[in-house]
């Protein structure tokens, strides 16, 4: 189950569980859309994978208690600003490869 991390790892902006700007990689590294598009070029600085929009967990109990109340987002924050110069060098050989082909 997704942790629904509460912030962007790079800029530390709040990303509520219902944020439509939260993006994750397959390891659930969490960044805001602005950082993914403007700074990271859709390359996760931790794994090299691509990003996708993070799903929103239902706020209501529509079925079998599979909702935000019964499965809340975590509260612990991860703030590890990306060294953008290093990231440009790291991502240069893979940025033009589609995420599904990396």
C-alpha positions in Angstrom: 0.0 0.0 0.0 1.3 3.4 -0.9 2.6 5.5 2.0 1.3 8.8 0.6 4.3 10.7 1.7 3.5 14.2 2.8 6.1 16.3 0.9 8.3 16.8 -2.1 11.8 15.3 -1.3 13.5 18.2 -3.2 11.6 21.4 -2.4 9.8 20.2 0.7 6.4 21.6 -0.4 3.4 19.9 1.3 1.7 17.2 -0.7 -1.6 16.3 0.9 -3.0 12.9 0.3 -5.4 14.4 -2.3 -2.7 16.4 -4.0 -3.0 16.2 -7.8 0.6 17.4 -8.2 2.3 14.6 -6.3 4.4 12.3 -8.5 6.1 9.0 -7.5 8.6 6.6 -9.0 8.2 2.8 -8.7 10.0 3.0 -5.3 7.6 5.6 -4.2 10.2 8.4 -4.1 7.9 11.4 -4.0 8.3 14.8 -5.7 6.0 17.6 -6.8 5.2 17.9 -10.5 7.1 21.2 -10.7 10.4 19.6 -9.5 9.9 16.5 -11.7 9.4 18.6 -14.8 11.6 21.6 -14.2 14.6 20.1 -12.3 14.6 16.4 -12.6 13.5 15.9 -16.3 11.4 12.9 -15.3 14.4 11.0 -14.0 14.3 9.9 -10.4 17.5 11.0 -8.7 17.4 7.9 -6.5 16.8 5.1 -9.0 16.9 6.6 -12.5 13.3 5.6 -13.2 10.5 7.8 -14.4 7.6 9.3 -12.5 3.8 9.0 -12.7 1.1 10.8 -10.9 0.5 9.4 -7.4 -3.0 7.9 -7.0 -5.4 9.5 -4.6 -6.8 7.3 -1.8 -10.5 7.6 -1.4 -11.5 9.8 1.5 -14.8 7.9 2.0 -15.3 4.3 2.9 -16.8 3.1 -0.3 -15.9 -0.5 0.1 -14.3 -2.7 2.9 -12.7 0.2 4.8 -10.2 0.9 1.9 -10.1 4.6 2.6 -7.9 7.3 4.0 -9.4 7.1 7.4 -8.6 3.5 7.8 -5.3 3.7 6.0 -3.9 7.2 6.6 -0.9 8.8 4.9 2.4 8.7 6.8 3.5 11.8 8.6 7.2 11.5 8.5 8.8 13.8 6.0 11.8 13.1 3.7 13.6 16.2 2.6 16.8 15.5 0.6 17.3 18.3 -1.8 18.8 17.1 -5.0 22.2 18.2 -6.1 21.1 19.5 -9.4 24.5 19.7 -11.0 25.2 16.0 -10.0 21.7 15.1 -11.2 22.3 16.6 -14.7 25.4 14.5 -15.0 23.7 11.4 -13.6 20.6 11.7 -15.9 22.4 12.8 -19.1 22.9 9.3 -20.5 19.3 8.1 -19.7 17.1 11.2 -19.9 16.3 10.6 -23.6 15.4 6.9 -22.9 11.6 6.5 -22.3 11.0 5.5 -18.7 9.5 2.1 -19.8 12.7 1.3 -21.6 15.2 2.2 -18.9 
